[in-house]
Structures are given as C-alpha cells and as structure tokens.
Amino acid sequence: MANAIQTINVLGFALNAINQRNQAIANNIANENTPGYQANVVTFENSLASALQNGGTASASVVPEGLASGTNGNNVNLPGEMALEVKTNLENQSVANSINTEFSILSTAING
C-alpha cells in the first residue's frame, strides 16, 4: 500500500509539473508577437529522477528556453511551441491514465 501511495504522489507531482509546462507554453504562444518577450520552459524530469534515485524532494523550475532572439528581441518559435504543446498534452494524458490505474488498483484491493 505504501508503494501505491508513493507512486500516486510521484505521478501527482509529475502531473502538476506538466500542467505548469502547459501554462508556460500557452504564455509563450500568447506572446509570440510581443517585442522583447523571452520564451520560458518548465523543467522537472532531472529533478524528479534524482529525487527518486537518491531520495529528497523534486522541484519544477521555470527557465528561459535560450533560443536566439529575432529583430524585435522576441524568441518565441511558434512551430516549436506547438510541437511541445502536443508532446506535453500526450504526457499529461499518460500520467493521468497512470494515476487512474493506480486508484483503480487500490479500489480493487480495498473493495475486493
């Protein structure tokens, strides 16, 4: 049972971080034409892997994408953002499905 709870907690963290990433992508897309805007990305995978391997707490970080800026100082790459949005939505769906599966297993174990 403790492993199931830990798994649900890890998946919950991942789902929250993925949602933060979706918000950053939406913000980047909304600012595609804003002069001087610098696109951001949310990273959490390395932190999560380290926390799982070595113990400790994982964190999600908002960091600049680091792409080259155009003439107006903006570095949003719309095709790249759209591709990242699709990938992130698939990750979201996968993690949500995993959480549902874990709860289903717990429900079966409790109710028989």
ABEGO torsion letter per residue (X at the ends): XAAAAAAAAAAAAAAAAAAAAAAAAAAAAAAAABBGBBBBBBBAAAAAAAAAAAEEBBBBBBBBAGBBBBAAGBABBAAAAAAAAAAAAAAAAAAAAAAAAAAAAAAAAAAX
